[in-house]
Amino acid sequence: MAGSSSRDEEEAEYGVLLYYKFTSIPDLDNLFTFFDSNCRSLSLLGRVRLSPNGVNVTVGGKLSSLEKHIAAVSSNSLFDGTDFKLASCCRPANDKVAQECGFTSLSIRVVKELVTFSCHPLLKSPDVSNAGRHLSAAEFHSVIQHAGKFLEKEGPDDHKKLVLLDARNLYETRIGKFQPPNVETLDPEIRQYSDLQSWIDNNSEELRGNCVLMYCTGGIRCETASAYLRSKGDGFENVFQLFGGIQRYLEQFPDGGFFKGKNFVFDHRVSVGSSDANILGTCLLCSSPFDDYSSRSRCTHCRMLVLVCDSCRKKGSQYICELCQKNGKTVGSIPLIENNKSQELFIPNEPEGVPTSDHTGFSPQLPWRNGTKPSRKLRILCLHGFRQNASSFKGRTASLAKKLKNFADLVFINAPHELPFIYQTGLRDPNSCPPPSVPPNPPPPSNNCSKKFAWFISPDFSCRSGTNWEIADCPFDPLQYMQQTDGFDASLAYLKGVFSQAGPFDGILGFSQGAAMVALVCAQNRVTKGEIDFRFAILCSGFAVELADYEKGSINCPSLHIFGNDQGNDRQISSQASRELASLFDDGCSVVIEHEFGHIIPTRSPYIDEIKDFLHRFL
């Protein structure tokens, strides 16, 4: 008994601390040193994110150590008014949940934004000084309970109503949410927080003129989301947010109040409930009551957490989340690759209208998890250049893939237009005659040659088989890419099929002619929305095709442009052509890297560091 009591006391000594603070940080290096020294001396584990605009912290350790940490942070005037949320809990077990949540190590990182609100993270974040009015847990509860009186107080209006907006991700809302009677509730059903801006834009009229009550886990996501909603101007003045989030509400109302189910948390606890034992979540497969994400079951396609009960969970099974199901994705269309082994997969059900066959598919990898690494890798679809294929481009980018392997997977596909094999005729002495038994300029054998593909083709191109060799019309022409302008519609239809079957993708990377294709897709992002969705584009040695009508800065997509400078001696694509393409993108959300290595993607410093910096903004 004495031993058991001692263990209970030891477990009770452990806790988790959450807090954030939006404030201007004058010296990030100095603050980084403070957190590194303080957290390590107190043996705290977890995540610390620092930005020029504040801090966001989730750490665990002995309660006494966490209290010392609070005292040290509070002594800095930068943190005046910070809401420190400290909860006692069991010590984390050394399992995959603790590792994935970062509670087996200490991770301190300097980031651009504390929370990435927009899918365009290079654009200016909402000004949190314009955030919605904070309501304490008691005030929030009272507003919901007496909605009519609250609306009269704010200003009577026949068209005004109270709307409760959940600012969290779908998998969070599936195990717990506010369910008050007689108050309209909105669940955006987003995969990630950066999708919320688009949802707000698409549902602005439903929110305009109403009193909007917003809530999230601990409050930080509501700061930027409410500020963005208020920035829309007339009709969006009455925005309120739950101060301290669901966590503070459940502390105030231990029975759950208007909140039903459990509060999903981003640490080893997984979720925190009230005294109400009712289960809100259901198993994805059998629909029985279930709300435990400890197994970390994930969607085969998008890697979002899904609820699969113990009875339905089987080793090696594939699951399709409800969002991917709505988009028509099915089990078996995308086999996962085990043990990070890269291979190319066949894409079934070739999109109608694409005049090719034998397309090599994509090569996704299982996300690698570590305490200090992102829980989900970026998936980047890669488009090769003219007269290349997925396999050859994969080989050319092997060094890049290796440098990015900790947080990004490169996914390769063939372009839809198959090209014939060609060869140059040899130069013979016109005065010499070859022996009659030797055929003039014999083509190379075709049995060991890989097929080549293109995104754009010349106007006189006909769909010819690549099984036979043809004599090239002329010697290599460095300006041949200017004549390859057709085939976009077929390539676009093909990409729609790839995104439908293999998506979602966080970004899309194009090299040379592949970059020209990416540029056109970016230019038409409004037309293709819902069919080809991605958050950023990387254009390497790119040039413009059919973009003459676009003005400088008119393409609004976060983009990274990589190309050889004037001294780079790129024999295929001139630096000026790549520079002109980059100028068509909004310079407020684009980055340009010029290098001196010609027609390649450089992977040495400082270029690889700039590439990583760009990608880190989307993690």
C-alpha positions in Angstrom: 0.0 0.0 0.0 2.8 2.4 0.9 4.5 1.7 -2.5 1.2 2.4 -4.3 0.7 5.7 -2.4 4.2 6.8 -3.3 3.6 6.1 -7.0 0.3 8.1 -6.9 2.0 11.0 -5.3 4.8 10.9 -8.0 2.1 10.9 -10.8 0.3 13.8 -9.2 3.5 15.8 -9.3 3.4 16.0 -13.1 1.5 18.6 -15.1 1.1 20.3 -18.4 1.3 24.1 -19.0 -0.2 26.0 -21.9 0.1 29.7 -22.6 0.5 32.2 -25.4 1.1 35.9 -25.6 0.9 38.2 -28.6 3.4 40.9 -28.1 6.3 42.6 -30.0 9.5 40.7 -29.2 12.5 43.1 -29.4 15.2 40.4 -29.2 14.3 36.9 -30.4 17.8 35.5 -29.8 17.8 36.6 -26.2 14.3 35.1 -25.6 15.3 31.9 -27.3 18.3 31.7 -24.9 16.1 32.3 -22.0 13.6 29.5 -22.9 16.3 27.1 -23.8 18.2 27.6 -20.5 15.1 27.8 -18.3 13.2 24.8 -19.7 16.3 22.5 -19.8 17.3 23.5 -16.2 13.8 22.5 -15.1 13.7 19.4 -17.3 10.6 20.5 -19.1 9.6 18.8 -22.4 7.3 20.0 -25.1 7.0 22.7 -27.7 8.0 26.4 -27.6 7.3 28.6 -30.6 8.8 32.1 -30.8 8.0 34.7 -33.4 8.5 38.5 -33.7 4.9 38.8 -32.6 4.9 36.6 -29.5 5.2 33.1 -28.0 3.1 29.9 -28.0 4.1 27.3 -25.4 3.0 23.8 -24.5 5.3 22.1 -22.0 5.2 19.4 -19.4 7.1 18.4 -16.3 6.9 18.4 -12.5 4.3 20.8 -11.2 6.9 22.4 -9.0 9.1 23.0 -12.1 6.2 24.4 -14.1 5.4 26.8 -11.3 9.0 28.0 -11.3 8.8 28.5 -15.1 5.7 30.6 -14.7 7.4 32.7 -12.1 10.4 33.2 -14.3 8.3 34.1 -17.4 6.1 36.4 -15.3 9.1 38.4 -14.2 9.4 39.7 -17.8 7.1 42.6 -18.4 6.6 41.3 -22.0 4.3 38.7 -20.5 2.1 40.9 -18.4 -1.5 39.6 -18.5 -0.6 36.2 -19.8 -3.1 33.5 -19.0 -1.1 30.5 -17.8 -3.2 27.3 -18.0 -1.6 24.7 -15.7 -3.2 21.3 -15.2 -2.0 18.3 -13.2 -2.1 14.9 -15.1 -0.3 11.6 -15.4 3.3 11.5 -16.6 3.4 10.7 -20.3 4.2 7.1 -21.2 7.0 6.7 -23.7 4.7 5.8 -26.6 3.9 7.1 -30.1 1.4 9.6 -28.7 4.0 11.2 -26.5 6.5 11.2 -29.3 4.1 12.6 -31.9 3.1 15.4 -29.5 6.7 16.3 -28.7 6.5 15.2 -25.1 9.7 13.1 -25.3 12.0 16.0 -26.0 12.2 19.8 -25.9 11.6 21.7 -29.2 12.2 25.4 -29.3 11.8 27.0 -32.7 11.6 30.5 -34.2 8.7 30.8 -36.6 7.1 33.4 -38.8 3.7 33.0 -37.3 2.5 31.5 -34.0 -0.4 29.9 -35.8 -0.7 29.7 -39.5 -4.2 31.2 -40.1 -4.0 31.6 -43.9 -3.2 29.1 -46.6 -1.0 32.0 -47.9 1.3 32.3 -44.9 3.6 34.7 -46.7 0.9 37.3 -46.7 0.4 39.6 -43.7 -1.3 38.0 -40.8 -4.5 39.6 -39.3 -3.8 42.2 -36.7 -4.7 40.6 -33.3 -5.1 44.1 -31.8 -8.4 44.0 -33.8 -9.5 40.6 -32.3 -13.0 40.0 -31.0 -14.0 41.0 -27.5 -12.9 38.5 -24.9 -15.6 36.8 -22.8 -14.8 34.9 -19.7 -16.1 31.4 -19.3 -18.9 32.7 -17.1 -19.8 35.5 -19.5 -19.6 33.1 -22.5 -22.0 30.7 -20.7 -24.4 33.5 -19.8 -24.5 34.9 -23.4 -25.5 31.5 -24.7 -28.0 30.9 -21.9 -29.6 34.3 -22.4 -29.1 34.9 -26.1 -32.2 37.0 -26.6 -31.3 39.5 -23.9 -27.7 39.7 -25.1 -28.8 40.6 -28.6 -31.1 43.3 -27.3 -28.3 44.7 -25.3 -25.9 44.8 -28.3 -28.5 46.5 -30.4 -31.9 45.3 -31.5 -32.1 44.2 -35.1 -34.8 42.0 -36.7 -32.2 40.2 -38.8 -29.5 39.8 -36.1 -29.0 36.4 -34.5 -26.4 34.7 -32.3 -24.0 32.3 -34.1 -21.6 30.0 -32.4 -18.5 29.4 -34.6 -16.0 26.5 -33.8 -12.5 27.6 -35.0 -11.0 24.1 -34.6 -10.3 21.2 -37.0 -12.9 18.5 -37.9 -11.2 15.7 -35.9 -11.3 17.9 -32.8 -15.0 18.7 -33.1 -15.9 15.1 -33.6 -15.2 14.2 -30.0 -16.5 17.4 -28.3 -18.3 20.6 -29.1 -20.7 23.2 -27.7 -24.3 22.1 -28.3 -26.5 24.8 -26.7 -30.2 24.7 -27.4 -31.7 27.5 -29.5 -28.4 28.8 -30.7 -27.1 28.2 -34.2 -23.8 26.4 -34.3 -21.3 26.4 -37.2 -18.7 23.7 -37.7 -16.4 24.6 -40.7 -15.2 21.0 -41.0 -11.7 21.9 -41.9 -8.6 19.6 -42.0 -6.3 22.3 -40.6 -6.5 25.7 -39.2 -5.0 27.4 -42.3 -8.2 26.3 -44.1 -10.4 28.5 -41.9 -9.7 31.8 -43.8 -11.1 30.3 -47.0 -14.1 29.0 -45.1 -14.8 32.4 -43.7 -14.5 34.0 -47.1 -16.9 31.5 -48.6 -19.5 31.9 -45.7 -19.2 35.7 -45.1 -22.8 36.4 -45.9 -24.0 33.8 -43.4 -22.0 35.6 -40.7 -22.5 39.2 -41.8 -24.7 41.3 -39.5 -24.8 38.6 -36.7 -23.2 38.3 -33.3 -20.5 35.7 -33.7 -19.2 33.8 -30.7 -16.0 32.0 -31.5 -14.2 29.4 -29.5 -11.2 27.0 -29.8 -9.1 24.8 -27.5 -7.1 27.5 -25.6 -7.9 30.8 -27.2 -4.9 31.5 -29.6 -6.6 30.4 -32.8 -9.6 32.7 -32.0 -7.2 35.7 -31.7 -6.3 35.7 -35.4 -9.5 34.3 -36.7 -11.7 36.9 -35.0 -9.3 39.6 -36.1 -9.7 38.5 -39.7 -13.4 38.3 -39.5 -13.6 41.9 -38.0 -11.3 43.1 -40.7 -14.0 42.5 -43.2 -15.7 45.8 -42.2 -19.4 46.6 -42.0 -21.5 43.8 -40.6 -18.6 42.1 -38.8 -18.3 44.3 -35.8 -20.0 42.0 -33.3 -17.4 39.3 -32.9 -16.7 37.7 -29.5 -14.3 34.9 -28.4 -14.1 32.6 -25.4 -11.1 33.8 -23.3 -8.9 30.8 -22.4 -10.8 28.5 -24.7 -12.6 25.3 -23.9 -10.0 24.5 -21.2 -11.0 27.5 -19.1 -14.7 26.8 -19.7 -14.5 23.2 -18.4 -12.6 24.5 -15.3 -15.5 26.9 -14.7 -18.2 24.3 -15.5 -16.8 20.8 -14.4 -20.1 19.2 -15.5 -19.5 20.4 -19.1 -22.1 23.1 -19.2 -23.1 23.6 -22.8 -20.0 21.7 -24.0 -20.6 18.0 -24.7 -17.9 15.4 -25.0 -14.1 15.9 -24.7 -11.7 18.7 -25.4 -9.0 17.5 -27.8 -5.6 18.7 -26.7 -2.2 18.7 -28.5 -0.2 16.9 -25.9 0.1 13.4 -24.5 -3.3 13.6 -22.7 -5.0 13.4 -26.1 -8.3 14.7 -24.7 -9.8 16.2 -21.5 -13.4 15.6 -20.5 -15.9 16.9 -17.9 -17.7 14.9 -15.3 -20.3 14.0 -18.0 -19.3 10.6 -19.2 -21.4 10.7 -22.4 -19.4 10.0 -25.5 -20.0 12.3 -28.5 -17.6 10.6 -31.1 -18.4 7.5 -33.2 -16.2 4.9 -34.9 -15.6 5.7 -38.5 -16.4 2.1 -39.5 -19.1 0.8 -37.2 -20.5 4.1 -35.9 -20.4 2.8 -32.3 -19.7 5.4 -29.6 -15.9 6.0 -29.5 -13.8 9.1 -28.8 -10.2 7.8 -28.2 -7.5 9.0 -30.6 -4.7 7.3 -28.6 -4.3 4.7 -31.4 -3.4 7.5 -33.8 -5.3 6.0 -36.7 -5.1 8.2 -39.8 -6.7 8.7 -43.1 -4.8 6.9 -45.9 -5.0 9.9 -48.2 -4.7 13.1 -46.1 -3.2 11.7 -42.8 -5.9 13.3 -40.7 -6.8 11.6 -37.4 -9.8 9.3 -37.6 -11.7 7.5 -34.9 -11.5 3.7 -35.3 -12.6 1.6 -32.3 -10.6 -1.3 -30.9 -12.9 -3.9 -32.5 -12.6 -2.4 -36.0 -8.9 -1.6 -35.8 -6.6 -4.1 -37.6 -3.0 -4.0 -38.4 -2.3 -2.7 -41.9 -5.8 -1.5 -42.5 -6.5 1.6 -44.5 -9.0 4.3 -43.5 -10.7 7.1 -45.5 -11.8 10.1 -43.4 -15.2 11.6 -44.0 -13.8 14.6 -46.0 -11.9 12.3 -48.4 -15.0 10.1 -48.7 -17.0 13.2 -49.8 -14.3 13.8 -52.5 -14.8 10.3 -53.8 -11.6 8.7 -52.5 -11.7 5.0 -51.8 -9.6 2.4 -50.0 -7.0 0.7 -52.2 -6.5 3.4 -54.8 -3.4 4.6 -53.0 -1.3 1.9 -51.3 1.0 3.4 -48.6 4.7 2.6 -48.8 6.1 1.0 -45.7 9.5 1.7 -44.1 10.0 4.9 -46.2 10.8 2.8 -49.2 10.2 4.9 -52.3 8.6 3.4 -55.3 6.4 4.5 -58.2 2.8 3.3 -58.3 0.4 2.9 -61.2 -2.4 5.5 -61.4 -5.6 3.5 -62.2 -8.6 5.0 -64.1 -6.7 7.3 -66.4 -8.6 10.6 -66.8 -10.8 10.8 -69.9 -9.3 12.7 -72.7 -5.6 12.1 -71.9 -4.1 10.5 -75.0 -1.5 8.3 -73.3 -1.1 5.0 -71.5 1.1 3.3 -69.0 1.4 6.3 -66.6 3.7 6.0 -63.7 2.0 7.1 -60.5 3.1 8.7 -57.4 5.3 7.7 -54.5 3.9 8.8 -51.1 5.7 7.9 -47.9 4.5 7.3 -44.4 5.0 10.4 -42.3 8.0 10.1 -40.1 7.3 11.1 -36.5 9.7 12.3 -33.9 9.3 14.5 -30.9 10.9 17.5 -32.5 9.5 16.9 -36.0 6.2 17.9 -37.6 3.5 15.3 -37.0 2.6 15.4 -40.7 4.9 15.8 -43.6 4.2 18.2 -46.5 3.3 16.3 -49.6 4.6 18.0 -52.8 3.6 16.9 -56.2 6.5 17.1 -58.7 6.2 17.8 -62.4 9.2 17.0 -64.6 10.5 18.9 -67.6 10.1 18.3 -71.3 11.2 14.9 -72.6 11.7 13.5 -69.1 9.7 11.1 -66.9 8.8 10.6 -63.3 11.7 8.1 -62.7 14.4 10.3 -64.3 13.2 13.4 -62.5 13.1 11.5 -59.2 16.7 10.6 -59.8 17.7 14.2 -60.6 16.0 15.4 -57.3 17.4 12.7 -55.1 19.6 15.1 -53.3 16.8 17.5 -52.7 14.5 14.8 -51.4 17.2 13.7 -49.0 17.7 17.2 -47.7 13.9 17.6 -47.1 13.1 14.1 -45.9 12.4 15.1 -42.3 9.4 17.2 -43.2 8.4 16.8 -46.9 7.7 13.9 -49.3 8.2 14.4 -53.0 5.5 12.7 -55.1 6.4 12.1 -58.8 4.1 11.5 -61.9 4.6 11.4 -65.6 3.1 14.1 -67.8 0.2 13.0 -70.1 1.7 13.5 -73.5 3.9 10.6 -74.6 6.8 11.6 -76.9 8.4 9.5 -79.7 12.0 8.4 -79.4 14.3 10.7 -81.5 17.9 10.6 -82.5 20.3 12.9 -84.2 21.8 11.9 -87.5 25.6 11.4 -87.5 27.9 13.7 -89.4 29.8 11.7 -92.1 32.5 12.7 -94.5 30.5 13.4 -97.7 33.4 11.9 -99.7 33.3 8.6 -97.9 31.0 5.7 -98.5 30.0 3.3 -95.7 30.2 -0.4 -96.4 26.9 -1.7 -98.0 26.3 -4.0 -95.0 26.1 -1.0 -92.5 22.8 0.9 -92.6 23.2 4.7 -92.6 22.8 6.3 -89.1 21.1 3.4 -87.4 18.8 4.4 -84.5 19.6 3.2 -81.0 17.8 0.1 -79.8 14.5 0.8 -78.1 14.2 -2.2 -75.8 16.1 -0.5 -73.0 14.8 3.0 -73.3 12.3 4.7 -71.0 9.4 6.6 -72.4 9.5 10.4 -72.3 6.6 12.7 -71.7 5.7 16.4 -71.9 3.1 18.8 -70.4 3.1 21.1 -73.5 3.7 20.0 -77.1 4.1 21.8 -80.4 1.0 22.7 -82.4 1.7 20.1 -85.1 2.2 17.3 -82.6 0.3 14.1 -83.3 -0.1 11.3 -80.7 2.6 9.0 -82.0 3.7 5.8 -80.4 7.1 6.0 -78.6 8.0 2.5 -79.6 9.9 3.5 -82.8 12.7 6.0 -83.2 12.4 9.1 -85.4 15.1 11.3 -86.8 15.1 14.7 -85.1 13.8 17.5 -87.3 16.8 19.7 -86.5 19.8 19.8 -84.1 19.1 20.8 -80.4 17.4 24.2 -80.3 17.8 26.0 -77.0 14.6 28.0 -77.8 12.5 25.0 -78.7 10.4 25.5 -75.5 8.9 28.6 -77.1 7.2 26.5 -79.8 5.7 24.0 -77.3 2.4 25.7 -76.4 -0.4 23.2 -77.0 -1.7 20.4 -74.8 -2.6 22.3 -71.7 -6.3 21.2 -71.5 -5.3 17.5 -71.6 -2.6 18.1 -69.0 -5.0 20.0 -66.7 -7.6 17.2 -67.0 -4.9 14.7 -66.1 -3.8 16.8 -63.0 -7.4 16.9 -61.8 -7.4 13.2 -61.9 -4.2 12.9 -60.0 -5.4 15.3 -57.3 -8.7 13.4 -57.0 -7.0 10.0 -56.7 -3.7 10.8 -55.0 -4.4 14.1 -53.2 -4.5 16.2 -51.2 -1.1 17.9 -51.8 0.3 20.8 -49.8 2.3 22.1 -52.7 3.2 21.5 -56.3 6.8 21.7 -57.7 7.6 22.1 -61.4 10.9 22.0 -63.2 11.5 23.7 -66.6 8.4 22.9 -68.7 6.9 21.4 -65.5 7.3 24.9 -63.9 5.5 26.4 -66.9 2.6 24.0 -66.3 2.6 24.9 -62.6 2.5 28.6 -63.4 -0.6 28.2 -65.6 -2.3 26.1 -62.9 -1.6 28.8 -60.3 -3.0 31.5 -62.7 -6.3 29.5 -63.0 -6.5 28.6 -59.3 -10.0 30.2 -59.0 -11.3 28.2 -61.9 -9.9 24.9 -60.6 -10.7 25.4 -56.9 -12.0 22.2 -55.4 -10.4 20.1 -58.1 -6.7 21.2 -57.9 -6.1 22.6 -54.4 -2.6 23.3 -53.0 -1.1 25.9 -50.6 2.1 26.8 -52.4 4.1 26.4 -55.6 7.8 25.9 -56.4 8.9 26.9 -59.9 12.4 25.8 -60.9 13.9 27.1 -64.2 10.5 28.2 -65.2 9.1 30.2 -68.1 5.7 31.4 -69.2 3.3 29.6 -71.6 0.0 31.3 -72.6 0.4 33.9 -69.9 0.7 37.0 -72.1 -2.6 38.5 -70.9 -1.5 38.4 -67.2 -0.1 41.5 -65.6 2.8 41.7 -63.3 1.9 40.6 -59.8 -1.5 39.3 -60.8 -1.0 35.6 -59.9 -1.9 35.4 -56.2 -0.3 32.2 -54.9 2.5 31.7 -52.4 5.5 30.8 -54.6 9.2 30.0 -54.6 11.1 30.7 -57.8 14.5 29.0 -58.3 16.6 29.6 -61.4 20.1 30.3 -62.6 21.3 33.9 -62.7 23.0 35.6 -65.6 26.2 33.9 -64.7 24.5 30.5 -64.2 24.8 29.6 -67.9 21.5 27.8 -68.1 21.5 26.6 -71.7 17.9 25.5 -71.7 16.0 28.4 -70.1 17.3 31.9 -69.9 17.4 33.6 -66.6 15.4 36.5 -68.1 12.6 34.1 -69.0 12.5 32.8 -65.4 12.7 36.3 -64.0 9.8 37.4 -66.1 7.7 34.5 -65.0 8.4 35.3 -61.3 7.3 38.9 -61.9 3.8 37.7 -62.8 3.4 36.4 -59.2 2.3 38.7 -56.3 5.7 39.8 -54.8 4.0 40.0 -51.4 3.8 36.2 -51.2 6.7 35.1 -53.5 10.4 34.4 -52.9 13.1 34.3 -55.6 16.3 32.4 -55.4 18.9 33.0 -58.1 21.9 30.7 -58.3 25.0 30.1 -60.5 24.6 26.4 -61.3 22.6 26.4 -64.6 19.6 24.1 -65.3 19.4 22.4 -61.9 17.8 22.7 -58.5 20.7 23.6 -56.1 20.9 21.7 -52.8 23.9 23.3 -51.2 24.0 26.2 -48.7 22.7 28.8 -48.7 20.1 27.8 -51.3 18.8 24.7 -49.5 18.5 26.8 -46.4 16.3 29.3 -48.3 14.2 26.4 -49.7 13.7 24.9 -46.2 12.8 28.3 -44.8 10.1 28.7 -47.4 8.6 25.3 -46.7 8.7 25.6 -42.9 6.1 28.3 -43.2 3.6 25.8 -44.3 4.2 23.2 -41.5 
